[in-house]
Amino acid sequence: MAIGPVQLIVVGFPHPDFHGEIIDELERLRQSDTVRVIDALAVYKSPDGELEAMHLSNLSEDEAIELGSKVGALIGLGFDGEEGADEGAMAGARAAADGISAFSNEEAWDVLEEIPNGSAAALVLLEHHWAVGLRDAIARAGGFRVSDGFISPLDLIGIGLLTAEEAAELHGAEASTPAS
């Protein structure tokens, strides 16, 4: 089975007050076949750093059972208490033992550590269907990924894609963090 490029997006919220609007947008993207939501989690980090997680997904029950918690396995977050956390961490370890290494210790990105205490986050694992043909064409031409990332709206002012006012508004929306 061919799979498109996969991306983990982590967005923070000052309060764990999800209203269903995110699920609705994930469903719209799914129906348009632009992206496939492989998995999505809502994580709440208490003021003292304790984590609670639940699926934030538009997958059917059968799909959820089949896929399990791919985000949890990717970042080492398990369900069902300590045993589940161990299973999540072990999934990554098994992949490394099989010669598949996503990150070296120097490159590891501790997503959970980056979530501020007393806030919430949505972790969405997306498959980019739209990019399959482009990725395959690049590979056929001998190309490879060097880097990727989102560009800050503030960086788009200099090249004329946004006005300063538009960029400030978008940057404020993207960079807002809960008050400490």
C-alpha positions in Angstrom: 0.0 0.0 0.0 1.4 3.4 -1.0 1.2 6.0 1.7 1.6 9.7 1.2 4.0 11.9 3.2 3.0 11.9 6.9 3.2 14.9 9.3 2.6 15.3 13.0 1.0 18.6 13.8 0.8 19.7 17.4 -1.3 22.8 18.4 -1.7 24.1 21.9 -4.8 25.5 23.6 -5.0 27.5 26.9 -7.9 25.3 28.1 -9.0 21.7 27.3 -12.3 23.0 26.0 -12.7 21.3 22.6 -16.1 22.1 21.0 -16.2 19.7 18.0 -15.1 22.3 15.5 -11.8 20.6 15.1 -13.4 17.2 14.5 -15.7 18.9 11.9 -12.7 20.3 10.0 -10.9 17.0 10.1 -14.0 15.3 8.6 -14.1 18.0 5.8 -10.5 17.2 5.0 -11.1 13.5 5.0 -14.1 13.8 2.7 -12.1 16.0 0.2 -9.4 13.3 0.2 -6.8 16.1 0.6 -5.4 14.5 3.7 -6.2 11.4 5.7 -6.2 11.7 9.5 -4.3 8.6 10.6 -4.8 9.5 14.3 -5.5 12.4 16.5 -5.2 12.9 20.3 -6.3 15.5 22.7 -3.9 15.9 25.5 -4.4 17.8 28.7 -1.3 18.6 30.9 -2.3 19.5 34.4 -0.5 22.4 36.2 1.8 19.9 37.9 2.6 18.2 34.5 0.3 15.1 34.7 -1.0 14.0 31.3 -4.5 12.9 30.3 -5.1 11.9 26.7 -8.1 10.9 24.7 -8.7 10.2 21.0 -9.8 13.2 19.0 -10.7 11.4 15.9 -13.2 11.1 13.1 -12.2 7.5 12.5 -14.9 4.9 12.6 -14.7 2.4 15.5 -13.3 -0.3 13.2 -10.6 2.1 11.8 -9.6 3.2 15.3 -9.3 -0.4 16.5 -7.2 -1.3 13.4 -4.9 1.7 13.6 -4.6 1.8 17.4 -2.9 4.9 18.7 -0.3 5.7 16.1 0.4 9.1 17.6 0.8 7.4 21.0 3.3 4.9 19.6 5.2 7.6 17.7 5.7 9.8 20.7 5.8 7.1 23.4 2.5 8.0 25.0 0.4 4.9 25.9 -3.1 4.5 27.2 -4.3 2.4 30.1 -1.9 3.9 32.7 1.6 2.9 33.2 1.3 -0.3 31.2 0.0 1.6 28.2 2.8 4.1 28.4 5.3 1.3 28.4 3.6 -0.2 25.4 3.8 3.1 23.6 7.5 3.5 24.3 8.2 -0.1 23.3 6.6 0.4 19.9 9.3 2.9 19.0 11.9 0.7 20.5 10.8 -2.3 18.5 10.9 -0.2 15.3 14.5 0.8 16.1 15.5 -2.8 16.9 14.2 -3.7 13.4 16.5 -1.1 11.9 13.9 1.6 11.6 15.1 4.7 13.4 13.0 7.8 13.2 15.2 10.0 15.4 18.6 9.7 17.0 18.8 10.8 20.6 20.3 14.1 19.5 17.4 14.8 17.1 14.5 13.5 19.3 11.6 15.9 19.7 9.8 15.6 23.0 6.4 16.8 21.9 4.8 16.2 25.3 7.5 18.2 27.1 6.8 21.2 24.8 3.1 21.3 25.9 2.9 23.9 28.7 1.6 22.8 32.1 -2.0 23.7 32.6 -2.9 23.7 28.9 -4.1 21.3 26.3 -2.9 20.2 22.9 -4.3 18.5 19.8 -1.8 16.1 18.1 -2.9 15.2 14.6 -1.1 12.7 12.4 -1.9 13.5 8.8 -1.2 11.7 5.6 -0.9 14.2 2.7 -2.7 12.5 -0.2 -2.2 15.6 -2.4 1.6 15.1 -2.2 1.9 11.5 -3.3 2.4 12.3 -7.0 4.9 15.1 -6.3 6.9 13.0 -3.8 7.0 10.1 -6.4 8.1 12.5 -9.2 10.9 13.9 -7.0 12.1 10.4 -6.1 12.1 9.4 -9.8 14.3 12.4 -10.5 16.7 11.4 -7.8 15.6 14.0 -5.3 15.3 13.7 -1.6 13.9 15.7 1.4 16.5 18.0 2.9 14.2 19.9 5.3 10.6 21.0 5.8 8.6 23.2 8.1 5.9 25.8 8.4 6.9 29.4 7.6 5.9 32.0 10.1 3.4 34.6 8.7 6.0 37.3 9.8 8.4 35.9 7.2 5.9 36.3 4.5 5.9 40.1 4.7 9.3 40.4 3.1 8.3 38.5 0.0 5.0 40.3 -0.4 2.5 37.5 0.4 1.1 39.3 3.4 0.8 42.8 4.7 2.2 43.6 8.1 -1.3 43.8 9.5 -2.3 40.4 8.1 0.9 38.8 9.3 0.6 40.2 12.8 -2.9 38.9 13.1 -2.0 35.4 11.8 1.2 35.3 13.9 -0.8 36.3 17.0 -3.2 33.5 16.4 -0.5 30.9 15.8 1.9 32.0 18.6 -0.6 32.5 21.4 0.3 30.6 24.5 -1.5 30.3 27.8 -0.6 32.8 30.5 1.7 31.3 33.1 
